[in-house]
Amino acid sequence: MEKTVLKTMFDNLLHIWNKVNFWNPKMKPYIYGATNWIHVFNLVKTVEKIEEVKARLNEVTKSGKKVLFVATKLQWKDAFQKLAEETGNYYVSEKWVPWLLTNFKTIRRRINTYLKLLKDQELGELELLTKKEKASRLLELEKLGKAYGWLKEMKKLPDLIFVVDGMYEKQAVKEANSLNIECIAILNTNGDDLVVANCIPASTNSVKSLQYLASTLKSSIVVWATPVTQNKTNEWVKVKKVEDKKISGEKKASFKKVETTTEDVKTEKKAKKVEEKTENV
C-alpha cells in the first residue's frame, strides 16, 4: 500500500474517532489504539473497506441502478448532496421522513402533489387564485419542497442506500433492512457493522474527512448521461399562457356604442341655445 494514501487520509483526519467511553466493542477490529482518551482507528483497515465499497458502488451503478445517499447532519450533508447531484443519484439532506421506504406508495402521492404545485406555479395558475388560497398553496409548496424536493425524480425504491453515520441515521438503516435493501454506512466507534451489508470505518465528526470520502467514492460511481429533449412548442405554449393571463388581469377600457337619432340632435341644439341665453343674461 502506498504511504501517500495513508498520509492523505491522516491529513484529512480520518483516523480520529470518539472518546474511549463512547464506543461499541463490535468495532474493535478496526481500532488501532487510544491516545489522550480518544480512539484511533487502523487506516490500513479503512483503505481495505473503501476499496470494497468502491467496487460495490461501481457494480451497482454500472448496471443502471440508483443509489440513495442519506446525510442529514450539518457537517456532512453538503459533500454528499453534491456527490449525489453530480452522479445523478438521489439524496436526503434535510430530514429523514419516517416510513419513507416502508410506506413509499403513500409518500409517492405526496411527491405527485408537490410536482403538481410546481407545475401550477410555473404556468402561473396560482396567480388566478385569491390571496388566501395562493398563500396556502405556496406554504404547502415550501413544506413539500423541504420534505420531498430531493425525491421528485424517484419513481421506485432505490437499489442501494449509502448512509453517513449508521447510528445517527438508524431509522433509515432499519427501514432498509426491513425491505432487504442493501445498505452501506460510514461508521464511527459507536457504530455496529453487523446491521449493514458493508461499512467504512472513519471519522464522522470531521468535515475534511467526509469531503475526502465523498471525492474518493465519486470516481467509482458510473454516471449515465440522460439527454435533455426540449419541446419548443410546449415551452412556447407555457409562455403564451402566462402572457395571456397577465393581459387578462389588466383593466381594459370599455366602449359603448351609442345610436343617435334626429330627435336627439334637435334636443341637444335646444339645450345649447338655452345655455347661451342664460350666459348673456
C-alpha positions as CSV (number, residue, x, y, z in Angstrom):
1,M,0.0,0.0,0.0
2,E,1.3,3.5,-0.9
3,K,2.3,5.6,2.0
4,T,1.0,8.7,0.2
5,V,-2.6,7.4,0.5
6,L,-2.2,6.8,4.2
7,K,-0.7,10.2,4.7
8,T,-3.5,11.9,2.8
9,M,-6.1,10.1,4.9
10,F,-4.1,11.1,8.0
11,D,-4.1,14.7,6.9
12,N,-7.8,14.6,6.3
13,L,-8.4,13.4,9.9
14,L,-10.0,10.0,9.1
15,H,-8.1,8.5,12.0
16,I,-9.8,10.5,14.8
17,W,-12.7,8.7,16.5
18,N,-14.8,9.3,19.6
19,K,-13.7,9.2,23.2
20,V,-12.9,5.8,24.7
21,N,-16.1,5.8,26.8
22,F,-18.3,6.2,23.7
23,W,-17.6,3.1,21.7
24,N,-19.1,-0.3,20.6
25,P,-16.9,-3.4,21.1
26,K,-18.1,-4.7,17.7
27,M,-15.9,-2.0,16.1
28,K,-12.8,-3.3,17.9
29,P,-11.3,-4.9,14.8
30,Y,-10.9,-1.5,13.2
31,I,-9.4,0.3,16.2
32,Y,-5.6,0.7,16.3
33,G,-5.4,2.1,19.8
34,A,-6.1,5.1,22.0
35,T,-4.3,8.3,22.7
36,N,-5.4,11.1,25.1
37,W,-8.6,9.1,25.8
38,I,-9.5,9.2,22.1
39,H,-9.7,6.1,19.9
40,V,-7.6,6.0,16.8
41,F,-8.5,3.5,14.1
42,N,-6.4,1.5,11.8
43,L,-6.1,3.3,8.4
44,V,-5.0,0.1,6.7
45,K,-8.4,-1.5,7.5
46,T,-10.1,1.7,6.4
47,V,-8.4,1.6,3.0
48,E,-9.4,-2.0,2.5
49,K,-13.1,-1.2,3.3
50,I,-13.0,1.9,1.0
51,E,-11.9,-0.3,-1.9
52,E,-14.6,-2.9,-1.2
53,V,-17.3,-0.2,-1.1
54,K,-16.0,1.5,-4.3
55,A,-16.1,-1.9,-6.1
56,R,-19.7,-2.4,-4.9
57,L,-20.8,1.1,-5.9
58,N,-19.3,0.6,-9.4
59,E,-21.0,-2.7,-9.8
60,V,-24.4,-1.3,-8.8
61,T,-24.3,1.9,-10.9
62,K,-22.7,0.1,-13.9
63,S,-26.0,-1.8,-14.4
64,G,-28.0,1.4,-14.3
65,K,-29.3,1.1,-10.7
66,K,-29.8,4.0,-8.4
67,V,-28.2,4.8,-5.0
68,L,-29.9,6.9,-2.2
69,F,-27.4,8.9,-0.2
70,V,-28.6,9.7,3.3
71,A,-26.7,12.6,5.0
72,T,-28.8,14.9,7.1
73,K,-26.2,16.2,9.7
74,L,-24.9,19.7,9.1
75,Q,-21.2,18.9,8.7
76,W,-21.6,16.2,6.1
77,K,-24.8,17.0,4.1
78,D,-23.2,19.4,1.6
79,A,-20.5,17.0,0.4
80,F,-22.8,14.1,-0.2
81,Q,-25.6,16.2,-1.7
82,K,-23.0,17.4,-4.2
83,L,-21.9,13.9,-4.9
84,A,-25.5,12.7,-5.5
85,E,-26.3,15.6,-7.8
86,E,-23.1,15.2,-9.9
87,T,-23.6,11.4,-10.3
88,G,-27.4,11.5,-11.0
89,N,-28.5,9.7,-7.8
90,Y,-31.0,10.5,-5.0
91,Y,-30.2,12.1,-1.7
92,V,-31.7,13.1,1.7
93,S,-30.0,16.1,3.2
94,E,-32.7,17.8,5.3
95,K,-34.6,15.3,7.3
96,W,-35.4,11.6,7.0
97,V,-39.1,11.3,6.6
98,P,-40.4,8.4,8.7
99,W,-41.5,5.4,6.8
100,L,-40.1,6.8,3.6
101,L,-39.2,3.4,2.3
102,T,-41.7,1.1,4.0
103,N,-44.6,3.3,3.1
104,F,-43.3,4.6,-0.3
105,K,-46.7,4.4,-2.1
106,T,-48.2,7.0,0.2
107,I,-45.1,9.1,0.1
108,R,-45.2,9.0,-3.7
109,R,-48.7,10.5,-3.7
110,R,-47.3,13.4,-1.7
111,I,-44.5,13.8,-4.2
112,N,-47.0,13.9,-7.0
113,T,-48.9,16.7,-5.2
114,Y,-45.6,18.6,-4.9
115,L,-44.9,18.2,-8.6
116,K,-48.4,19.4,-9.5
117,L,-48.0,22.5,-7.4
118,L,-44.6,23.2,-9.0
119,K,-46.3,22.9,-12.5
120,D,-49.1,25.3,-11.4
121,Q,-46.5,27.8,-10.2
122,E,-44.6,27.6,-13.5
123,L,-47.7,28.1,-15.6
124,G,-49.0,30.9,-13.5
125,E,-52.1,29.1,-12.3
126,L,-51.6,30.3,-8.7
127,E,-51.9,33.9,-9.8
128,L,-55.6,33.3,-10.7
129,L,-56.4,32.3,-7.1
130,T,-57.4,34.6,-4.2
131,K,-54.7,35.9,-1.9
132,K,-55.6,33.4,0.8
133,E,-55.7,30.4,-1.4
134,K,-52.4,31.4,-3.1
135,A,-50.7,31.9,0.3
136,S,-51.8,28.4,1.5
137,R,-50.6,26.8,-1.8
138,L,-47.2,28.5,-1.5
139,L,-46.9,27.4,2.1
140,E,-47.7,23.8,1.2
141,L,-45.2,24.0,-1.7
142,E,-42.5,25.2,0.6
143,K,-43.2,22.5,3.1
144,L,-43.3,19.7,0.5
145,G,-40.2,21.1,-1.1
146,K,-38.2,20.7,2.1
147,A,-39.5,17.2,2.6
148,Y,-39.6,15.7,-0.9
149,G,-37.7,18.1,-3.2
150,W,-34.8,15.7,-3.3
151,L,-37.0,12.8,-4.2
152,K,-39.1,14.2,-7.1
153,E,-37.4,12.0,-9.7
154,M,-37.5,8.8,-7.6
155,K,-40.2,6.6,-9.2
156,K,-39.4,3.4,-7.2
157,L,-37.4,2.3,-4.3
158,P,-33.6,2.7,-4.6
159,D,-31.4,-0.4,-5.2
160,L,-28.8,0.6,-2.6
161,I,-28.7,3.0,0.3
162,F,-25.5,4.8,1.4
163,V,-25.8,6.2,4.9
164,V,-23.4,8.6,6.6
165,D,-23.1,7.6,10.2
166,G,-25.3,4.5,10.7
167,M,-26.0,5.3,14.3
168,Y,-27.3,8.8,13.6
169,E,-29.4,7.6,10.6
170,K,-30.5,4.4,12.3
171,Q,-34.1,4.9,11.2
172,A,-33.0,4.8,7.5
173,V,-30.9,1.6,8.2
174,K,-33.8,0.0,10.0
175,E,-36.2,0.6,7.1
176,A,-33.7,-0.6,4.5
177,N,-33.1,-3.8,6.4
178,S,-36.9,-4.5,6.8
179,L,-37.2,-4.3,3.0
180,N,-34.0,-6.2,2.3
181,I,-32.4,-3.2,0.6
182,E,-28.6,-3.3,0.6
183,C,-27.2,-0.7,3.0
184,I,-23.6,0.6,3.2
185,A,-22.7,3.0,6.0
186,I,-19.8,5.1,7.3
187,L,-19.4,4.1,10.9
188,N,-17.7,5.7,13.9
189,T,-16.5,3.8,17.0
190,N,-20.1,3.7,18.4
191,G,-21.4,2.0,15.3
192,D,-22.4,-1.6,14.6
193,D,-21.1,-3.2,11.4
194,L,-23.4,-6.2,11.8
195,V,-26.6,-4.2,10.8
196,V,-25.3,-3.1,7.5
197,A,-24.0,-5.0,4.4
198,N,-20.7,-3.2,4.4
199,C,-19.1,-0.2,6.2
200,I,-16.3,2.3,6.0
201,P,-14.7,2.8,9.5
202,A,-13.9,6.5,9.5
203,S,-14.4,9.7,11.5
204,T,-17.9,11.2,11.0
205,N,-17.2,14.3,13.1
206,S,-14.8,16.0,10.7
207,V,-15.8,17.9,7.6
208,K,-12.5,17.2,5.9
209,S,-12.8,13.5,6.5
210,L,-16.3,13.3,4.8
211,Q,-15.3,15.6,1.9
212,Y,-12.3,13.3,1.3
213,L,-14.6,10.2,1.3
214,A,-17.1,11.8,-1.0
215,S,-14.5,12.8,-3.5
216,T,-12.9,9.3,-3.3
217,L,-16.2,7.4,-3.8
218,K,-17.2,9.7,-6.8
219,S,-14.6,8.1,-9.1
220,S,-16.2,4.6,-8.7
221,I,-19.8,5.7,-9.5
222,V,-20.8,5.3,-13.1
223,V,-22.7,8.4,-14.4
224,W,-25.3,7.7,-17.0
225,A,-25.8,10.7,-19.4
226,T,-29.5,11.5,-19.8
227,P,-30.2,13.5,-22.9
228,V,-32.4,16.6,-22.3
229,T,-35.1,16.8,-25.0
230,Q,-36.5,20.3,-25.4
231,N,-40.0,20.6,-26.7
232,K,-40.1,24.1,-28.2
233,T,-43.8,24.0,-28.8
234,N,-44.6,23.2,-25.2
235,E,-42.3,25.9,-24.0
236,W,-43.9,28.5,-26.3
237,V,-47.4,27.4,-25.0
238,K,-46.3,27.9,-21.4
239,V,-45.0,31.4,-22.1
240,K,-48.1,32.2,-24.2
241,K,-50.4,31.1,-21.4
242,V,-48.6,33.3,-18.8
243,E,-48.7,36.3,-21.1
244,D,-52.4,35.8,-21.8
245,K,-53.1,35.6,-18.1
246,K,-51.2,38.8,-17.4
247,I,-53.1,40.6,-20.1
248,S,-56.4,39.3,-18.9
249,G,-55.7,40.6,-15.4
250,E,-55.3,44.2,-16.7
251,K,-58.3,46.5,-16.8
252,K,-59.5,47.2,-20.4
253,A,-61.3,50.3,-21.5
254,S,-64.9,49.5,-22.3
255,F,-66.6,51.4,-25.2
256,K,-70.3,51.7,-25.6
257,K,-71.9,52.2,-29.0
258,V,-74.5,55.0,-28.8
259,E,-77.0,55.3,-31.6
260,T,-78.1,58.9,-32.3
261,T,-81.3,59.9,-33.9
262,T,-82.6,63.2,-35.4
263,E,-84.7,63.9,-32.3
264,D,-81.7,63.6,-30.1
265,V,-79.8,66.1,-32.3
266,K,-82.7,68.6,-32.0
267,T,-82.9,68.4,-28.2
268,E,-79.1,68.9,-28.0
269,K,-79.4,72.1,-30.1
270,K,-82.3,73.5,-28.0
271,A,-80.2,72.8,-24.8
272,K,-77.3,74.7,-26.2
273,K,-79.5,77.7,-27.1
274,V,-80.9,77.9,-23.6
275,E,-77.4,77.8,-22.1
276,E,-76.3,80.7,-24.4
277,K,-79.2,82.8,-23.3
278,T,-78.6,82.3,-19.7
279,E,-75.0,83.3,-20.1
280,N,-75.9,86.5,-21.9
281,V,-78.3,87.4,-19.1
